[in-house]
Amino acid sequence: MRYHTKMKKNLNRHSEPLTLLGGISAETFLKEYWHKKPLLIRGAMLEFEGFLTPNELAGLACEDDVQSRLISYVKKQWKLEQGPFSEKRFAKLPEQDWTLLVQSVNHHLQEANDLLQQFNFIPYARLDDLMVSYAPDGGGVGPHFDSYDVFLLQGCGQRLWRISQQEDLSLVEGAPLRILQNFQTEQEFTLSAGDMLYLPPQVAHWGIAIGDCMTYSIGFRAPSAQELAAEFLNYLQENRTLVGMYADPDLALQAHPAEIGDGMHKQVLSILHGLRWSDADVADFLGQYLSEPKSHIVFDAPKNISLQAFEKRMRSRGIQLNFKSQLLKVNRAFYLNGEKVDLDLYSENLMMKLADLRKLFAEDLTPSLKVSKHFVALMHDWYLSGFILLLK
């Protein structure tokens, strides 16, 4: 109950002005800007210059489990290279007109997770990742548009942003990137360290580095209707069984043996009408689909420890979700990394706190508080699977 009371207070805070949003509240931002129009925020994060150096970002781009891209503009042609990269590749780069992009930095650094937590007025189910880019003078990825919302937070250096709400979204043919063919600047802003630009979907934009600069992009997922339908059909395939078989005891002679008869058509239509779903099915699908890790994600398991040893460490140190883990709640059910959680009734508040804050501290798990054996065993299993970590 104490946690739910605290969460109600947090909801009330959403009506308070936020420096992060330029002095407006999260409530006002969602009502007037989110998914509707751009917002320029000067000094969104005072004294912020980022938490990565260009060399550290390049080091991440050399790792096998990190998604990265190198984009360059050479002889009026766009070029795209996929990581991981070798150190030698960076030594051969020119002095300008290229950009290094590293995806899902929040899967690797605590500082990146802490940054994303500041945007928790947007549901985690909509959050995609934190992408960090570095570019020398003139570097960028060209004029383009995204199908999702994004906050562009400037780290070190400066970047010129040109934006347009043009309707012409035709692309350059043959380019390895989605480059707009006829970009027309309507507004432009120079962002310095700590400034931020919010852009809703379909707003064309073009960022150009002014000297060396780094940009932190907080992106939000927006699956297409086709993707949702395809994934839901996969869900139905795995969770539905239609009984019976096609049969035609009253088969009639046909003038054309190559024709699919009306009888077969109607019977198959009748069989498929048996494929139905409920609100509960859609909720279960969303829980699985939106918490499912991307295909390239791998969890590293720690050394095996006993349940008793784990419980002692958990209670004294606390736990946190692995940076790559996603824990979501739909109705009364929780889902971790694409799987429904088998949870006892006594653990719902603790699980909700872990889902919201992505960690539980030692004071949340002291022996004086009721923590069920089921919850401890579940956390032990998650720890051995690499889904959660012990706090240091």
Buried (B, 14 or more C-beta within 10 A) or exposed (E): EEBEEEEEEEEEEBEEEBEBBBEBBBBBBBEEBBEEEBBBBEBBBEEBEBBBEBEBBBBBBBBEBBBBBBBBBEEEEBBEBEBBBEEEBBEEBEEBBBBBBBBBBBBBBEEBBEBBEBBBBBEBBBBBBBBBBBBBBBBBBBBBBBEBBBBBBBBBBBBBBBBBBBEEBEBBEEBEBBBBEEBEBEEEBEBBBBBBBBBBEBBBBBBBBBBBBBBBBBBBEBBEEEEEEEBBEEBBEEEEEEEEEEEEEEEEEEEEEEEEBEEEEEBEEEBEEEEEBEEEBEBBBBBBBBBBBEEEBEEEEEEEBEBEEBBEBBBEBBBBBBBBBBBBBBEEBBBBBEEBBEBEEEBBBBBBBBBBBBBBBBEBBEEEEEBBEBBBEBBBBBBBBBBBBBBE
